[in-house]
Amino acid sequence: MNAFGMTFLLCLCVASLLRLWLSSRHMHYIKAHRDQLPSAFEGQISLDAHQRAADYTCAKARLGQASTLLEVVIALGLTFGGGLDLLNLCAAQVSEGMMQGLVLLLLTGLLMGLIELPFSWYSTFHIESRFGFNKMTPALFFKDLAKSLLLGIALGLPLASAILWLMEKMGSFWWFDAWLTWMGFNILMLALYPMWIAPLFNKFTPMDNPALKERIEALLHRCGFAVKGLMVMDGSIRSSHGNAYFTGFGKTKRIVFFDTLLERLKVEEVEAVLAHELGHFKCRHVVKRILLSFAASFFFLYLLGYVMDKPWFYSGLNVTTASTAMTLILFFLVTPHFTFLLQPLMSAYSRQHEFEADQYAAAHANPADLVNALTKLYNDNASTLTPDPLHSMFYDSHPPALIRIGKLQPNTPLS
């Protein structure tokens, strides 16, 4: 084992142990605060609901710990255990050249999906069902799985073919062409998703609540924001969780509300939630995140181009056969373990965007309505009100409930 292999093992151990430790801290902190409802939510969320959220969060955290251990086993099995060499040998039995690389990518993806399938099943039909969120049937579960698989093949194989061709034919600067291809693919998906992909999984109907529609259109007019449509999604066929989001851009831009969200919130509260989402667009958060994603992909593709012809990259991971497809798999397998410590920076960046969107909403809607809406969402989605601060710093893309409500209601005591 060379120096790179030792460095990978060290990063794998550090990242995995840190994830397990943070998860354990998170569960311990939540359990320690399980029997005391924060005073800021008294009269709005019951102690029973607070305890249910604590139990739900801990159940998901325990599953997450099992998933972390599985990821370690997969990483070691595919590399030092010879798993990728074995898959490559199987691919060589049925194909050659670039087609062999595509088969290797397909086999690896299918193997990872099969390994993760029991976790998805357990999460849906045990945890989500136990806490009353799951509305999905086994038939719908496997129907969604089949659609996702076919969609992944239909979209992923052409993209993979293009990337592999560029890696083999475009010389040492192939990575730049691959980056342009990747950007083009993502922009295309942004345009296609709301009109062609999302309807494969859910039914979208125009909003038919005149009072709510009128209020939303007035908000959009005040904010100078134009969309193609206000749509309601049948999220209730899979889960009782509620949400709202923007999707698409240009002529395909639309606002989507889960039917579960509209059932729970008052008209003015829906308006406040929408004002928050508008804040993301008005503050250019979506554009900033896309640009950041493109910048990160530029760096990582450059790095991939650098290691592709380095023998130590393969030998350090105990892989005997070097190929373009093998390079892609190895790179995306090991990179998350090297970059884990950057997670707090990305989380902090996301939380800052949430604060800015809240400020925008407070300026264009009633802050009290947003507080009421958030409180109902915390309650309905069983979101813990007392996350471990260090765990939250690492992972949470949204500010903890007490801090977020505190900024919207500065005179509210937090405890």
Residue pairs with C-beta under 8 A, 6 or more apart in sequence:
1 9
1 316
1 318
2 312
2 315
2 316
3 312
3 316
4 312
4 313
4 316
4 317
5 80
5 315
5 316
5 317
5 318
6 316
8 79
8 316
8 317
8 334
8 337
8 338
11 337
11 338
11 340
12 72
12 75
12 76
12 334
12 337
14 340
15 336
15 337
15 340
15 341
16 68
16 69
16 71
16 72
16 337
18 340
19 65
19 68
19 340
20 65
20 68
20 69
22 388
22 390
22 391
22 394
22 395
23 61
23 64
23 65
23 68
23 391
24 65
25 388
25 390
25 391
26 57
26 61
26 387
26 388
26 391
27 57
27 58
27 61
27 62
28 388
29 386
29 387
29 388
29 389
29 391
30 54
30 57
30 58
30 384
30 386
30 387
30 388
31 54
31 58
33 54
33 386
34 50
34 51
34 54
34 55
35 47
35 51
37 45
37 46
37 47
37 50
37 385
38 385
38 386
38 401
38 402
38 414
38 415
39 413
39 414
39 415
40 402
40 405
40 406
40 409
40 412
40 413
40 414
40 415
41 50
41 375
41 378
41 385
41 401
41 405
44 372
44 375
44 379
45 375
45 378
45 379
45 385
49 379
49 382
50 385
52 131
52 382
53 378
53 379
53 382
53 383
53 384
53 385
54 384
54 386
55 131
56 127
56 131
56 382
56 384
57 382
57 383
57 384
57 387
59 127
59 130
59 131
60 123
60 127
63 119
63 122
63 123
63 127
66 119
67 116
67 119
70 115
70 116
70 119
74 112
74 115
75 333
75 334
75 337
77 83
78 84
78 87
78 108
78 329
78 333
79 317
79 318
79 319
79 330
79 333
79 334
80 317
80 318
81 318
82 318
84 108
84 319
84 326
84 329
84 330
85 319
85 320
85 321
87 104
87 107
87 108
87 111
88 100
88 104
88 321
88 323
88 326
90 107
91 100
91 101
91 103
91 104
91 107
92 100
94 103
95 102
95 103
98 161
98 164
98 165
98 168
98 324
100 323
100 325
101 164
101 323
101 324
101 325
101 326
102 157
102 160
102 161
102 164
102 325
104 323
104 325
104 326
104 329
105 160
105 325
105 328
105 329
106 153
106 157
108 329
109 152
109 156
113 149
117 145
121 141
124 134
124 136
124 141
125 134
125 136
125 138
125 141
128 134
128 239
131 382
132 240
133 239
133 240
133 241
133 382
134 238
134 239
135 236
135 237
135 238
135 239
135 240
136 144
136 237
136 238
136 239
140 237
140 238
144 201
147 200
147 201
151 197
151 200
155 189
159 181
159 182
159 185
160 328
162 181
163 178
163 181
163 182
163 328
164 324
164 325
164 328
166 174
166 177
166 178
166 181
167 174
167 178
167 308
167 324
167 327
167 328
168 174
168 324
170 177
172 305
173 305
174 305
175 301
175 302
175 304
175 305
176 301
178 301
179 294
179 297
179 298
179 301
182 297
182 301
183 294
183 297
186 290
186 293
186 294
189 197
190 248
190 249
191 248
191 249
191 250
191 252
193 247
193 248
194 247
194 248
194 252
194 253
194 254
194 256
195 248
195 252
198 204
198 233
198 247
202 233
202 234
202 235
202 237
203 233
203 234
204 231
204 232
204 233
204 234
204 256
205 231
205 232
205 234
206 229
206 230
206 231
206 232
207 213
207 216
207 230
207 231
207 232
207 257
208 232
209 262
209 267
211 267
212 262
212 267
212 270
213 230
215 267
215 268
215 270
215 271
216 230
216 255
216 270
216 271
216 274
217 230
219 271
219 274
219 275
219 278
219 364
219 365
220 226
220 227
220 278
222 364
223 275
223 278
223 282
223 364
225 278
225 281
225 282
226 253
227 246
227 253
227 254
227 255
228 248
228 251
228 252
228 253
228 254
229 254
229 255
230 254
230 255
230 257
231 254
231 255
231 256
231 257
232 256
232 257
232 258
232 259
232 262
233 256
233 257
233 258
233 259
234 259
235 241
235 242
235 243
235 258
235 259
235 260
235 261
236 258
236 259
236 260
236 263
239 260
240 260
240 380
241 258
241 260
241 380
241 381
242 258
242 260
242 261
242 263
242 264
242 265
242 377
242 380
242 381
243 258
243 261
244 255
244 256
244 257
244 258
244 261
244 270
244 273
244 274
244 277
245 255
245 256
245 277
246 253
246 254
246 255
246 256
246 277
246 280
246 281
246 286
247 253
247 254
247 256
248 254
255 274
255 277
257 270
260 380
261 270
261 273
261 377
262 270
264 376
264 380
265 273
265 373
265 376
266 369
266 372
268 365
268 366
268 369
269 369
269 370
269 372
269 373
269 376
270 373
271 365
271 369
272 361
272 365
272 366
272 367
272 369
272 370
272 372
272 373
273 361
273 370
273 373
275 360
275 361
275 364
275 365
275 370
276 357
276 358
276 360
276 361
276 370
277 357
278 360
278 361
278 364
279 285
279 356
279 357
279 358
279 359
279 360
279 361
279 364
280 286
280 353
280 357
282 360
283 353
283 356
283 357
283 360
285 353
285 356
285 357
288 353
289 353
292 349
300 331
300 335
303 331
304 327
304 328
304 331
307 313
307 327
307 331
308 324
308 327
311 322
313 327
313 330
314 320
314 321
314 322
314 326
314 330
317 330
317 334
319 326
319 330
343 394
343 395
344 393
344 394
347 393
347 394
347 395
347 396
347 397
348 393
350 397
350 398
351 396
351 397
351 398
351 399
354 397
354 398
354 399
354 404
355 399
355 404
355 407
358 370
358 404
358 407
358 408
361 367
361 370
362 370
362 408
367 408
367 409
368 409
370 408
371 405
371 408
371 409
374 401
374 404
374 405
374 408
375 405
377 383
378 385
378 401
383 401
384 401
385 400
385 401
385 402
386 402
387 396
387 400
389 400
392 400
398 404
399 407
402 414
403 414
405 412
405 414
406 412
406 414
